[in-house]
Amino acid sequence: MSKIHLYDTILSPLVTEKSTNLSEQNKIVFKVPSKSNKKNLKKNIEKIFKVNVTKINIINKQNRIKLTRGRKIKVSGYKKAIVTLKKGQSIDLTTGI
């Protein structure tokens, strides 16, 4: 599998207050494509970042309608993966890939 295909499995890291608090527990949150699965994510994250993944939880955020200035706007959904790393390991998201 080439490097391009490895990087296609991760769209971006999600940096929010909640995901920052999860980083204390060796957990990292990524936005992933809607067709991705746990096995491929685990294998690709281990190859890209050279860490050991112990667990992956996937959450599917549904589409929703938001009311802005009296107009209805569709907010597209996405899939996010919470990756738990082996104790003592970490991924530095500030350096970029």
N, C-alpha and C positions, 0 to 999 in steps of 0.2 A: 504494500500500500504506500503510495507516494505521500510526500509532505502535504500536498494540496488537499488530499482527501482527509488527512488527519485534522487539518485546521477547519474543514467544513463542518465538523461535528460540534464546534463551539462557536456560537455567534458573537457573544460578548459576555464579560463578567457583569453581574448585577451588584452594584455598590450602593446599598441603602443602609439605613441605620440598623435594620434587623439583620441584614447579612453581615454587617460589621460585627455585631454582637455574636453571631454564629462563628466567626473566625476564631474566637477564643476557645471554641470546642473542636478545633481542627476541621471546620466545615467551610467550604467555599461554594458560592452560588453562581451558576452560569445560565445564560439564556441559550437554549439549544433549538435546533430545527424540530418541527412538529413530527417528523417521521423517525426521529432518533430513538434508540432503545438503550437499556442499561448495559448490556454486554458490550456493544460497540463503544459507548461512552467511556466505560471503565478502561477498555483496552487503549483507546486513543489518548485519554488523559494521562495514563501511565507512560505512554510513549513520548508525548509532547513535553510534559513537565518533569519526567523521571522521578515520580513519587509512587507510593503504594496506596491504592484506593481500597478502603475496607467496605464501604457501603455507598449506594447511590439511591436517593429518593427523587422521583420525578413528579412535578406538579403541573397540571395542565390548566392554564388560565383561559377561561372562555371569553368570547367576544362580548362586549357590553355596549350599551347606548348611554352616552353622557349628555347632559343638558348644559349647553354653554350659550349664554346670551340669548336664551329663548329658542335656540335651535338644537335639534337632535343631531349628535355626531356619533358615528360608529367608532369605537376604540377596538382595534384588532387584538385578539388574544395571542398568547404565546405559551411556550413550554419552558419550564425552568427546572434545572437539575441541582439538587443539593448534594455535593460530593463530600463524603467524610474520608479524611486522610488518616493514615497510620499515625499513632502518637509520636510526637517529636518532629514530624515533617510539616512543611508549609509551602505555599505557593505565593510568591511575591507578585501581586497584580500590578504594581506600579512600574515595573520594568518593561512590560509589554512582551509579546511573544516574538 
